């Protein structure tokens, strides 16, 4: 059963994933395939509203073990993981949110 899930996830990543550069905190960067959602969110800071970009990533656990503080490059955008990544119910996919820290 686990193999069936793994094959299904591999197909999803192959067809819908984007290549990103993953940079662990204390290691060299390397390319991986990730699923990416980039909605814009409005944040309130005092009496002002700021539009910031928070994205959600999904990566295969077999590719990487992400940690809070790691950096991900997508084209010219630079993201930082700002919450502890969690494994999904299958234990095959890490999901986490990142904040845009540079372009």
PATILUM-248624 format. One record per atom (N, C-alpha, C, O): x, y, z. Coordinates in steps of 0.2 Angstrom, whole numbers, padded with zeros to 4 digits, always signed. Example, Ala and Ser with C-alpha at 12.3 -4.5 7.8 and 13.67 -1.06 7.14 Angstrom:
BEGIN
+0066-0028+0039 +0062-0022+0039 +0066-0016+0039 +0071-0017+0042 +0064-0011+0035 +0068-0005+0036 +0064+0000+0039 +0067+0006+0040 
This chain:
BEGIN
+0004-0006+0000 +0000+0000+0000 +0004+0006+0000 +0003+0011-0004 +0010+0006+0004 +0014+0012+0004 +0017+0013-0002 +0018+0019-0004 +0019+0008-0006 +0022+0009-0013 +0017+0012-0017 +0019+0016-0022 +0011+0011-0017 +0006+0014-0021 +0005+0021-0020 +0005+0025-0024 +0005+0023-0013 +0005+0030-0012 +0012+0034-0014 +0011+0039-0017 +0017+0030-0013 +0024+0033-0016 +0024+0034-0023 +0026+0040-0026 +0021+0030-0027 +0021+0030-0034 +0016+0036-0036 +0017+0040-0041 +0010+0037-0033 +0005+0042-0034 +0009+0049-0033 +0008+0054-0036 +0012+0049-0027 +0015+0056-0025 +0021+0057-0030 +0022+0063-0032 +0025+0053-0032 +0030+0054-0037 +0027+0057-0044 +0030+0061-0047 +0021+0054-0046 +0018+0056-0052 +0015+0064-0051 +0016+0068-0055 +0013+0065-0045 +0010+0072-0044 +0016+0077-0044 +0016+0082-0047 +0022+0075-0041 +0028+0079-0041 +0031+0080-0048 +0033+0086-0050 +0031+0075-0052 +0033+0075-0058 +0029+0080-0063 +0032+0083-0067 +0023+0080-0062 +0018+0084-0067 +0017+0091-0064 +0016+0095-0068 +0017+0092-0058 +0015+0098-0055 +0020+0102-0051 +0020+0108-0049 +0026+0098-0050 +0031+0101-0046 +0036+0106-0050 +0036+0106-0056 +0039+0110-0046 +0044+0115-0049 +0051+0113-0046 +0051+0111-0040 +0056+0114-0050 +0063+0113-0047 +0065+0119-0043 +0064+0125-0045 +0067+0118-0037 +0069+0123-0032 +0076+0122-0030 +0078+0116-0030 +0079+0127-0027 +0086+0125-0024 +0085+0126-0017 +0083+0131-0014 +0087+0120-0013 +0086+0120-0006 +0092+0121-0003 +0097+0118-0004 +0093+0125+0002 +0099+0127+0006 +0098+0126+0013 +0095+0130+0017 +0100+0120+0016 +0100+0119+0023 +0104+0124+0027 +0108+0127+0024 +0102+0125+0033 +0106+0130+0037 +0113+0130+0037 +0117+0135+0036 +0116+0124+0038 +0123+0123+0038 +0126+0118+0033 +0130+0113+0035 +0123+0118+0027 +0126+0113+0022 +0125+0117+0015 +0123+0122+0014 +0128+0113+0010 +0127+0116+0003 +0120+0115+0000 +0117+0111+0002 +0119+0119-0004 +0112+0119-0008 +0112+0114-0013 +0117+0112-0016 +0106+0112-0015 +0105+0106-0020 +0098+0107-0022 +0094+0110-0019 +0097+0105-0029 +0090+0105-0032 +0086+0100-0029 +0088+0094-0028 +0079+0101-0029 +0074+0096-0027 +0068+0099-0031 +0067+0104-0034 +0063+0094-0031 +0056+0096-0034 +0051+0097-0028 +0051+0093-0024 +0048+0102-0029 +0043+0104-0024 +0036+0106-0027 +0036+0109-0032 +0031+0105-0023 +0024+0108-0024 +0024+0115-0021 +0026+0115-0015 +0022+0120-0024 +0022+0127-0022 +0015+0130-0022 +0012+0130-0028 +0013+0133-0017 +0007+0137-0017 +0009+0144-0015 +0012+0145-0009 +0008+0149-0019 +0010+0156-0017 +0004+0161-0017 +0004+0166-0021 +0000+0161-0012 -0005+0166-0011 -0003+0172-0008 +0002+0172-0004 -0005+0178-0010 -0004+0184-0006 -0008+0184+0000 -0014+0183-0001 -0006+0187+0005 -0009+0187+0011 -0009+0195+0014 -0003+0198+0013 -0014+0197+0017 -0014+0204+0019 -0013+0204+0027 -0016+0200+0030 -0008+0207+0030 -0006+0207+0037 -0008+0214+0039 -0006+0219+0036 -0010+0214+0046 -0011+0221+0049 -0005+0222+0054 -0004+0218+0058 -0002+0228+0053 +0003+0230+0057 +0001+0237+0060 +0001+0242+0057 -0001+0237+0066 -0004+0243+0069 -0010+0245+0066 -0015+0241+0065 -0011+0251+0063 -0017+0253+0059 -0016+0252+0052 -0020+0254+0048 -0010+0250+0050 -0009+0249+0043 -0009+0242+0040 -0009+0237+0044 -0011+0241+0034 -0011+0234+0031 -0005+0233+0027 -0003+0238+0023 -0001+0228+0027 +0004+0226+0023 +0003+0220+0019 +0000+0215+0022 +0005+0220+0013 +0004+0214+0009 +0010+0210+0009 +0016+0213+0006 +0010+0204+0012 +0016+0200+0012 +0015+0194+0009 +0009+0192+0008 +0020+0190+0007 +0019+0184+0003 +0021+0178+0008 +0027+0178+0010 +0017+0174+0009 +0018+0168+0013 +0016+0162+0008 +0011+0162+0005 +0021+0158+0007 +0020+0152+0002 +0020+0146+0006 +0022+0145+0012 +0017+0141+0003 +0016+0134+0006 +0020+0129+0002 +0019+0129-0004 +0025+0125+0004 +0028+0120+0001 +0027+0113+0003 +0025+0112+0009 +0027+0109-0002 +0027+0102+0000 +0033+0098-0004 +0034+0100-0010 +0036+0094+0000 +0042+0091-0003 +0042+0084-0001 +0040+0082+0004 +0046+0080-0005 +0046+0073-0003 +0051+0071+0003 +0057+0074+0002 +0049+0068+0008 +0053+0066+0013 +0060+0062+0011 +0065+0062+0014 +0059+0059+0005 +0065+0055+0003 +0070+0060+0000 +0076+0058-0001 +0068+0066-0002 +0073+0071-0005 +0076+0075+0000 +0082+0077-0001 +0073+0077+0006 +0075+0082+0010 +0072+0081+0017 +0066+0079+0018 +0076+0083+0022 +0073+0084+0029 +0073+0091+0031 +0078+0093+0034 +0068+0095+0029 +0068+0102+0030 +0068+0104+0038 +0065+0100+0042 +0071+0110+0039 +0070+0112+0046 +0069+0120+0046 +0070+0123+0041 +0066+0122+0052 +0065+0129+0052 +0071+0133+0051 +0076+0132+0054 +0071+0138+0047 +0077+0142+0046 +0080+0141+0039 +0084+0145+0037 +0079+0135+0036 +0082+0133+0030 +0079+0138+0024 +0074+0141+0025 +0083+0139+0019 +0081+0143+0013 +0080+0139+0007 +0082+0134+0006 +0075+0142+0003 +0073+0139-0003 +0073+0145-0008 +0070+0150-0007 +0076+0143-0014 +0076+0148-0020 +0072+0145-0025 +0072+0140-0027 +0067+0150-0028 +0063+0148-0033 +0064+0154-0038 +0061+0159-0037 +0067+0152-0044 +0069+0157-0048 +0073+0163-0045 +0078+0162-0042 +0070+0169-0045 +0074+0175-0042 +0071+0176-0035 +0074+0181-0031 +0066+0172-0032 +0064+0173-0026 +0067+0169-0021 +0069+0163-0022 +0068+0171-0015 +0071+0168-0009 +0066+0168-0003 +0064+0173-0001 +0065+0161-0001 +0061+0160+0005 +0064+0157+0010 +0069+0154+0010 +0062+0158+0016 +0064+0155+0023 +0059+0152+0026 +0053+0154+0027 +0060+0145+0028 +0055+0142+0032 +0054+0145+0039 +0059+0146+0042 +0048+0146+0040 +0047+0150+0047 +0043+0146+0052 +0041+0148+0057 +0042+0139+0050 +0038+0135+0055 +0041+0128+0054 +0044+0126+0049 +0040+0124+0059 +0043+0117+0059 +0039+0113+0054 +0033+0113+0054 +0043+0110+0049 +0039+0106+0044 +0036+0100+0047 +0039+0097+0052 +0031+0098+0045 +0027+0092+0047 +0026+0087+0042 +0025+0089+0036 +0027+0081+0044 +0025+0075+0039 +0018+0074+0038 +0014+0075+0043 +0015+0073+0032 +0008+0071+0032 +0007+0064+0034 +0011+0061+0037 +0000+0062+0034 -0002+0056+0036 +0002+0050+0033 +0003+0045+0037 +0004+0051+0027 +0008+0045+0024 +0015+0045+0026 +0018+0040+0025 +0018+0050+0030 +0025+0050+0031 +0029+0050+0025 +0035+0049+0026 +0027+0053+0020 +0031+0053+0014 +0032+0060+0011 +0036+0062+0008 +0028+0065+0014 +0028+0072+0012 +0028+0077+0018 +0025+0076+0022 +0033+0081+0017 +0034+0087+0022 +0030+0093+0019 +0030+0094+0013 +0026+0096+0024 +0022+0102+0022 +0025+0107+0027 +0025+0106+0033 +0026+0114+0024 +0028+0119+0028 +0026+0126+0025 +0025+0126+0019 +0026+0131+0029 +0026+0138+0026 +0032+0141+0026 +0036+0140+0030 +0033+0146+0021 +0039+0150+0021 +0037+0157+0020 +0031+0159+0018 +0041+0162+0021 +0040+0169+0020 +0045+0171+0015 +0051+0169+0015 +0043+0176+0011 +0047+0179+0005 +0052+0183+0009 +0050+0188+0012 +0059+0182+0008 +0064+0187+0011 +0068+0190+0006 +0072+0194+0008 +0067+0189+0000 +0071+0193-0005 +0069+0191-0012 +0066+0185-0014 +0070+0195-0017 +0069+0194-0024 +0075+0195-0028 +0075+0195-0034 
